[in-house]
């Protein structure tokens, strides 16, 4: 373990093996930091943070500060960050409210500079949030999603796994899995075939996903007709049911198709 004499580390914080804490970092009580994690200068980690192993928190990041929610009444909540996640300069991750009780960021994530993850967000594994992206409260982001720079997500939206959101997009509705989305208002822009191939999806599965979204978004005038057509004409599969279930259970509604 390496803790700078110029760092402020509470005696009631729990640090694992081989943790590095650089000068002018502040770690409050009731913080847990896993093995081999690096805390760079001027990081502030407030009570209620649980950070996994092999993480790296870069200068100026602020983790587990109380939420920017006027309904917050001091309830005991946390921020949980998984293993091997990078939080870059001046990113902020806020504690939860009584809704979820935990704001969560998964394993192998990259939060770039000035990213904001608000209270009660649930961010999956292998997610990338590029610089200046802001995620409002209660947002769910599933595994392998990528949000390019300056994306803003409205409260309570759900972003499906392997989704790719173009830069400077405004997310006001749910984004189904496996797709690319861009434009204003946010619109279906095709299947994220490049990302899927990189992650080992076969050409057969990618063609299946393309056929589903072609039927859902392009060949039918509305989503209800698209869902009905898919169920009547396409064989059932895990991927098909996953996509249809996402669309059917969406509380806010999903983004629109190509214009």
C-alpha positions in Angstrom: 0.0 0.0 0.0 1.2 3.5 -0.9 -0.5 6.5 0.7 1.0 9.9 0.3 1.6 11.9 3.5 -0.2 14.8 1.7 -3.4 12.7 1.3 -6.2 12.7 3.7 -7.5 9.2 4.4 -10.0 8.5 7.2 -9.0 5.8 9.7 -12.5 4.4 9.1 -11.9 3.8 5.4 -11.1 0.3 4.3 -8.3 0.0 1.7 -7.2 -3.3 0.1 -3.8 -4.5 -0.7 -1.5 -2.5 -3.0 -3.8 0.6 -3.1 -2.1 3.8 -4.1 -3.4 7.2 -2.9 -1.6 10.2 -4.3 -1.1 13.6 -2.7 -4.1 15.9 -2.0 -6.6 13.1 -2.4 -9.4 12.9 0.2 -11.0 9.6 1.3 -13.7 9.9 3.9 -15.0 7.4 6.4 -17.2 4.5 5.3 -15.3 4.0 2.0 -14.1 0.7 0.7 -11.5 0.5 -2.0 -10.4 -2.8 -3.5 -6.9 -4.3 -4.2 -4.6 -2.6 -6.7 -6.7 0.5 -7.2 -5.0 3.8 -7.9 -6.4 7.1 -6.5 -4.8 10.1 -8.2 -4.2 13.6 -6.8 -7.2 15.8 -5.9 -9.7 13.0 -6.0 -12.5 13.2 -3.4 -14.3 10.1 -2.3 -17.2 10.7 0.1 -18.9 8.2 2.6 -20.8 5.4 1.0 -18.4 4.6 -1.8 -17.5 1.0 -2.6 -14.8 0.8 -5.3 -13.6 -2.6 -6.7 -10.2 -4.0 -7.6 -7.8 -2.7 -10.3 -9.7 0.6 -10.7 -8.1 3.9 -11.5 -9.6 7.2 -10.4 -8.0 10.2 -12.1 -7.4 13.8 -10.8 -10.4 15.8 -9.8 -13.0 13.0 -9.8 -15.7 13.2 -7.1 -17.4 10.0 -6.0 -20.3 9.4 -3.7 -21.2 13.0 -2.9 -24.9 13.4 -1.9 -27.4 13.6 -4.8 -28.7 16.7 -6.5 -32.3 15.7 -5.7 -34.4 18.0 -3.5 -36.3 14.9 -2.2 -33.1 13.5 -0.7 -33.4 13.5 3.1 -30.1 12.1 4.2 -30.9 8.4 3.8 -28.0 6.0 3.9 -27.2 5.2 0.3 -24.1 4.2 -1.7 -22.1 4.3 -4.9 -20.7 1.0 -6.0 -18.1 0.7 -8.7 -17.0 -2.7 -10.1 -13.6 -4.0 -10.9 -11.2 -2.7 -13.5 -13.1 0.5 -14.1 -11.5 3.8 -15.1 -12.9 7.2 -13.9 -11.2 10.0 -15.7 -10.5 13.6 -14.8 -13.3 15.6 -13.1 -16.0 12.9 -13.6 -18.7 12.8 -10.9 -20.8 9.9 -9.6 -23.5 10.7 -7.0 -25.0 8.7 -4.2 -28.4 7.2 -4.7 -31.7 8.2 -3.1 -34.3 5.9 -1.4 -35.5 4.8 -4.9 -32.6 2.4 -5.7 -30.4 3.0 -2.6 -27.3 2.4 -4.7 -25.8 4.2 -7.8 -24.0 1.5 -9.6 -21.2 1.4 -12.2 -20.1 -2.1 -13.3 -16.9 -3.8 -14.3 -14.5 -2.8 -17.1 -16.2 0.6 -17.6 -14.6 3.8 -18.9 -16.0 7.1 -17.7 -14.1 9.8 -19.6 -13.5 13.4 -18.6 -16.3 15.5 -17.1 -18.8 12.7 -17.3 -21.7 12.9 -14.8 -23.6 9.9 -13.4 -26.5 11.1 -11.3 -28.3 9.4 -8.4 -29.8 5.9 -8.7 -28.3 5.2 -12.2 -27.5 1.6 -12.9 -24.6 1.3 -15.4 -23.7 -2.2 -16.6 -20.4 -3.8 -17.5 -18.1 -2.7 -20.3 -19.9 0.6 -20.8 -18.1 3.6 -22.2 -19.3 7.1 -21.5 -17.3 9.7 -23.5 -16.3 13.1 -22.4 -19.0 15.6 -21.2 -21.8 13.1 -21.2 -24.4 13.7 -18.6 -26.7 10.9 -17.2 -29.7 12.1 -15.2 -31.1 10.3 -12.3 -32.6 6.8 -12.4 -31.1 6.0 -15.9 -30.3 2.3 -16.7 -27.5 1.6 -19.2 -27.0 -2.1 -20.1 -23.7 -3.9 -20.8 -21.5 -2.9 -23.7 -23.4 0.4 -24.5 -21.3 3.3 -25.8 -22.3 6.9 -25.5 -20.2 9.3 -27.5 -19.2 12.8 -26.2 -21.7 15.4 -25.0 -24.7 13.0 -24.9 -27.4 14.0 -22.4 -29.8 11.4 -21.1 -33.2 12.3 -19.5 -34.3 10.8 -16.2 -35.5 7.2 -16.1 -34.5 6.3 -19.7 -33.3 2.8 -20.5 -30.4 2.2 -22.9 -30.1 -1.4 -24.1 -27.0 -3.5 -24.4 -24.6 -3.0 -27.3 -26.4 0.3 -28.2 -24.2 3.0 -29.7 -25.3 6.7 -29.2 -23.9 9.3 -31.5 -22.2 12.4 -30.1 -24.2 15.4 -28.8 -27.4 13.3 -28.8 -30.4 14.0 -26.5 -31.9 10.8 -25.1 -35.5 11.3 -24.1 -36.9 7.8 -24.9 -35.6 4.3 -24.4 -33.0 3.0 -26.8 -33.4 -0.7 -27.7 -30.4 -3.1 -27.7 -28.0 -3.7 -30.5 -28.7 -0.5 -32.4 -27.0 2.8 -33.4 -28.9 6.0 -32.7 -28.3 9.6 -33.7 -29.9 12.8 -35.0 -32.4 15.2 -33.3 -34.9 13.9 -32.2 -32.9 10.7 -31.5 -33.6 8.2 -34.2 -32.8 4.6 -35.1 -29.7 4.7 -37.4 -29.1 1.1 -38.1 -27.7 -2.0 -36.2 -24.4 -1.7 -34.4 -22.9 -4.4 -36.6 -19.3 -3.2 -36.2 -19.5 -3.3 -32.4 -21.3 -6.7 -32.4 -18.6 -8.3 -34.7 -15.9 -7.0 -32.4 -17.6 -8.7 -29.5 -17.9 -12.1 -31.2 -21.4 -12.0 -32.6 -21.7 -14.2 -35.7 -22.9 -12.9 -39.1 -26.0 -15.1 -38.7 -27.0 -13.4 -35.5 -26.2 -9.9 -36.9 -28.4 -10.7 -39.9 -31.2 -11.8 -37.5 -30.9 -8.5 -35.6 -31.0 -6.5 -38.8 -34.1 -8.4 -40.0 -35.9 -7.7 -36.7 -35.2 -4.0 -36.8 -35.9 -3.7 -40.5 -39.4 -5.2 -39.8 -39.8 -3.1 -36.6 -38.7 0.3 -37.9 -38.7 0.3 -41.7 -41.4 -2.0 -43.1 -44.2 -1.1 -40.7 -45.9 2.2 -40.0 -45.8 1.8 -36.2 -44.2 -0.4 -33.6 -47.3 -2.4 -32.7 -47.7 -3.5 -36.3 -43.9 -4.3 -36.4 -44.1 -6.4 -33.3 -47.1 -8.3 -34.6 -45.4 -8.9 -38.0 -42.2 -10.2 -36.2 -44.2 -12.6 -34.0 -46.2 -13.9 -37.0 -43.3 -14.3 -39.5 -40.0 -14.8 -37.7 -38.9 -17.8 -35.7 -38.7 -17.2 -32.0 -35.2 -16.9 -30.6 -33.4 -15.5 -27.5 -32.3 -12.4 -29.4 -35.8 -11.8 -30.9 -37.6 -12.2 -27.6 -35.0 -9.9 -25.9 -35.6 -7.1 -28.4 -39.4 -7.4 -28.4 -39.6 -7.6 -24.6 -37.5 -4.5 -24.3 -39.8 -2.6 -26.7 -43.0 -3.9 -25.1 -42.0 -3.2 -21.5 -40.7 0.3 -22.2 -42.4 2.8 -19.9 -41.2 5.9 -21.7 -41.5 4.5 -25.2 -38.6 3.7 -27.5 -36.9 6.1 -30.0 -38.5 6.5 -33.4 -37.4 4.9 -36.7 -35.8 6.5 -39.7 -37.7 9.4 -41.2 
